[in-house]
Amino acid sequence: MASSSLPFGIARLFANVRSAAQLDSESIAAFRIAAGCVLVADALLRSRDFWLFFSPEGIFPLNTLQAYLEPGCWSLNFLNEGLWWQGTMLAAEAAAGLSLIAGYFSSVSCFVAWIVWTSILRRTEPAANAGDYWMACLLYWGMFLPLGDMFSIDSLSKKKKEYATISLASAAFLTQVLVVYLYAGISKLQGDWLNGSAVGYVLSVHDHGTWVGEFLNTSRIATSFLTASTLLLEIVGPLLFLFCGNRSMRRYIAFFFILFHIGIWITLSVGMFSPIGITAWIALIPWRT
C-alpha cells in the first residue's frame, strides 16, 4: 500500500521511522572511527592477561572450552592453540581497528574486524559480557554501510559522495541498537527496579562499582533517581527516537544515551560495554538539522 493512501497519522509515523533509519555519512564515519578505537583498545586490554586467557594452561583450555560451546560454533582462534597464533589474532584485531580509524578499505576492514572479534569472543566466551556480543552485531551490520564516504582515505578517491544513506543495513543497525534498550527496559519492570533500589544494589556488588559508584551509593535519593531515570530512558528513549520526526530531538536523545553510557563507565566496572554503547549511538546522531 502506498504511503499516500494511508491515514495522515500513520503515513507520518512511517515517514518518521524512515527518517530515523536514514544515517548521515558523517555519523557513519564517526562510528567507523569509534569502532576502530574499541578494537585497538580491546586488543591492548586483552594482551595484559594474554597467558591467562589464551594459553593452553590458562583458565580456558581449548578442549574444555569447545565442550562448553554450542556444536558448530566457529572461531579462527580454534585453528591452532599455540600462543603465536593467539597473538596473531590479537594483532589482527588491532590492525583492523587501525585500518578502520584511517578509513582504508573500510568495508573489508570491517569484515576482517567482525571475523576476528567474533573469533576472539568465542575463544574467551565464558568471560564475555553483553557488550562483546553487541559489538559483533554492530560490526556485522557496519559491513554493509558506506563506512568510507567521509573522513577516510577511501573518500579521497571517491568522486561522488552520498551525504546520507537509507538501506536494509541502516534499518537493521537502527533496530539492533533500539531493541537492546527497549528489551532491557521492559525486562526491568519488576522487583528492585520498581521499588527504586536496583541501582543502589548494583553499585554495592563487590568489585563491581568504582569509587564514584560507591560515593553515589551513599545517597538513597541519588540511587532512586538513577533507577527511575534508567527505566524511563531505556523504555521511552528508543520509542521516541524511532517515531519522533524532529532530527534535533533525535540528536538530543542520542546524546542522552551517550551520557548514560558515560555514567555507567565512571560508576561501574563493566569492561568495554560503555565504549561499545557510545559507539553504537554515534552512528545514529543526526549530523544535519
C-alpha positions in Angstrom: 0.0 0.0 0.0 1.4 3.4 -0.9 2.0 5.8 1.9 -0.1 8.4 0.2 -3.2 6.1 0.6 -2.6 5.7 4.4 -4.3 7.9 7.0 -2.3 11.0 7.7 -1.2 9.9 11.2 0.1 6.5 10.1 1.8 8.0 7.0 3.5 10.5 9.3 4.7 7.7 11.5 6.1 5.8 8.5 7.9 8.9 7.4 9.4 9.4 10.8 10.6 5.8 11.0 12.1 6.2 7.6 13.9 9.4 8.7 15.3 7.6 11.8 16.7 4.8 9.6 18.5 7.3 7.4 22.0 7.6 8.7 24.2 10.6 7.9 27.5 9.8 6.2 29.4 11.8 8.9 27.8 9.8 11.7 28.7 6.6 9.9 32.3 7.7 9.5 32.4 8.7 13.2 31.1 5.3 14.1 33.8 3.7 12.0 36.5 5.6 13.8 35.0 4.9 17.2 34.7 1.2 16.4 38.3 1.1 15.3 39.3 2.7 18.7 37.3 0.0 20.5 39.1 -2.7 18.6 42.5 -1.3 19.3 41.7 -0.8 23.0 40.2 -4.3 23.3 43.3 -5.9 21.8 45.6 -3.9 24.2 43.4 -4.8 27.2 43.3 -8.5 26.4 47.1 -8.5 25.9 47.5 -7.7 29.6 46.1 -11.1 30.6 47.2 -12.9 27.4 48.6 -16.0 29.0 45.7 -16.3 31.4 43.0 -16.3 28.7 44.7 -17.7 25.6 47.3 -20.2 26.9 46.5 -24.0 26.9 47.5 -23.8 30.6 45.2 -20.8 31.2 41.7 -20.7 32.6 40.1 -21.6 29.2 41.8 -24.7 27.8 40.6 -25.2 24.2 39.2 -28.8 24.7 37.2 -27.7 27.8 36.0 -24.5 26.0 34.8 -26.3 22.9 32.8 -28.7 25.1 31.1 -25.7 26.7 30.2 -24.0 23.3 27.4 -25.0 21.0 28.1 -27.5 18.3 29.3 -25.8 15.1 30.5 -22.7 16.9 33.4 -21.4 14.8 36.5 -19.3 15.7 39.7 -18.7 13.9 41.4 -19.0 17.3 40.4 -22.7 17.3 42.7 -23.4 14.3 45.8 -23.5 16.5 46.2 -23.5 20.3 49.7 -22.1 20.1 50.4 -18.7 21.7 51.9 -17.4 18.4 48.5 -17.9 16.7 46.5 -16.4 19.5 48.9 -13.4 19.5 48.4 -13.1 15.7 44.7 -12.9 16.2 45.1 -10.0 18.7 47.4 -8.3 16.3 44.9 -8.7 13.5 42.2 -7.2 15.7 44.4 -4.1 16.4 45.4 -3.9 12.7 41.7 -4.0 11.6 41.0 -1.3 14.2 43.7 1.0 12.9 42.5 0.4 9.3 39.0 1.4 10.3 40.3 4.5 12.1 42.1 5.5 8.9 39.2 4.5 6.6 41.4 2.4 4.4 39.5 -0.3 2.6 36.8 0.4 5.2 34.3 -2.3 4.3 36.9 -5.0 4.0 38.5 -3.8 7.3 35.1 -4.1 9.0 34.6 -7.6 7.6 38.0 -8.6 9.0 37.2 -6.9 12.3 33.9 -8.8 12.5 35.7 -12.2 11.8 38.5 -11.5 14.3 36.2 -10.0 17.0 33.8 -13.0 16.8 36.7 -15.4 16.9 38.3 -13.8 20.0 34.9 -13.5 21.6 34.3 -17.3 21.3 37.8 -18.1 22.5 37.1 -16.2 25.7 33.3 -16.7 25.8 32.9 -17.6 29.5 34.4 -14.2 30.4 32.3 -12.3 27.7 29.6 -9.8 28.6 26.6 -8.5 26.6 28.7 -5.7 25.1 31.0 -8.2 23.4 28.1 -9.8 21.6 26.6 -6.4 20.8 29.9 -5.2 19.2 29.9 -8.3 16.9 26.4 -7.4 15.7 27.4 -3.7 15.1 30.4 -4.8 13.1 28.2 -7.2 11.1 25.7 -4.5 10.0 28.6 -2.0 9.7 30.0 -4.1 6.8 27.0 -3.1 4.7 27.1 0.7 5.5 29.2 3.2 3.4 31.9 3.5 6.1 34.4 5.2 3.9 32.4 8.0 2.4 33.7 10.6 4.9 36.8 11.3 7.0 38.7 8.4 5.4 41.5 7.5 3.0 38.8 5.8 0.9 37.0 9.1 0.4 39.9 10.7 -1.3 39.3 8.5 -4.4 35.6 9.0 -4.5 34.2 11.5 -7.0 30.6 11.3 -5.8 29.8 11.2 -2.1 26.5 10.5 -0.6 25.6 12.6 2.5 23.1 10.1 3.9 22.1 6.5 3.4 19.0 4.5 4.0 19.0 0.8 3.3 18.2 -2.5 4.8 21.5 -2.3 6.7 20.8 1.1 8.1 17.4 0.0 9.2 18.8 -3.2 10.8 21.5 -1.2 12.5 18.9 1.2 14.0 16.7 -1.8 15.1 19.7 -3.6 16.6 20.5 -0.6 18.8 17.0 0.4 19.8 15.9 -3.2 20.7 18.8 -3.6 23.1 17.5 -0.8 25.3 13.8 -1.5 24.9 14.2 -5.1 25.8 16.5 -4.2 28.7 14.0 -1.6 30.0 10.9 -3.9 29.7 12.8 -6.7 31.5 13.5 -4.4 34.4 9.8 -3.8 35.1 9.9 -5.9 38.3 11.4 -6.2 41.8 14.1 -3.8 42.7 13.7 -1.7 39.6 10.1 -0.8 40.6 10.9 -0.1 44.3 13.8 2.2 43.4 16.6 0.2 44.9 18.1 -1.5 41.8 21.0 0.9 41.1 21.9 1.0 44.7 22.1 -2.8 44.8 24.2 -2.9 41.6 26.7 -0.3 42.9 27.0 -2.3 46.2 28.1 -5.5 44.5 31.7 -6.3 45.4 34.3 -5.3 42.8 31.5 -4.0 40.5 31.3 -0.4 41.4 34.0 2.2 41.1 34.8 4.7 43.8 32.4 7.2 42.1 29.7 4.5 42.2 30.4 3.8 45.9 30.1 7.5 46.6 26.8 7.7 44.8 25.6 4.7 46.7 25.8 6.7 50.0 22.7 8.7 48.8 19.4 6.8 48.6 17.9 9.8 46.8 20.6 9.7 44.1 20.3 5.9 43.5 16.5 6.0 43.4 16.6 8.9 40.9 19.1 6.9 38.8 16.9 3.8 38.9 13.8 5.7 37.7 15.8 7.6 35.1 17.3 4.4 33.7 13.9 2.8 33.3 12.5 5.9 31.7 15.4 6.3 29.2 15.5 2.6 28.2 11.8 2.3 27.5 10.8 5.8 26.3 14.0 6.8 24.7 14.1 4.2 21.8 10.4 4.7 21.0 10.8 8.5 20.9 13.9 8.2 18.8 12.1 6.0 16.3 8.8 7.8 16.0 9.8 11.4 16.5 10.3 13.2 13.2 12.4 16.0 14.7 16.1 15.5 13.9 17.2 17.9 16.6 15.1 15.9 19.2 16.7 12.6 18.0 20.1 14.3 18.4 19.3 15.1 22.0 18.1 11.6 22.6 21.3 10.2 21.2 23.4 12.5 23.4 21.3 11.4 26.5 22.2 7.8 25.7 25.8 8.6 25.3 25.8 10.4 28.7 24.0 7.4 30.1 26.9 5.2 29.0 29.5 7.7 30.3 27.7 7.5 33.6 27.9 3.7 33.6 31.6 3.9 32.6 32.5 6.0 35.6 30.4 4.2 38.2 30.7 0.5 37.2 33.4 -1.8 36.1 31.8 -3.4 33.1 34.7 -3.8 30.6 34.1 -2.4 27.1 30.3 -2.3 27.4 30.1 1.5 27.7 32.5 2.4 24.9 30.6 0.0 22.7 27.3 1.6 23.6 28.7 5.0 22.9 30.0 3.8 19.6 26.5 2.5 18.6 24.8 5.8 19.3 27.4 7.8 17.5 26.2 6.2 14.3 22.6 7.4 15.0 23.4 11.1 15.7 21.7 13.2 13.0 24.6 15.3 11.7 22.4 17.9 9.9 19.3 19.6 11.2 
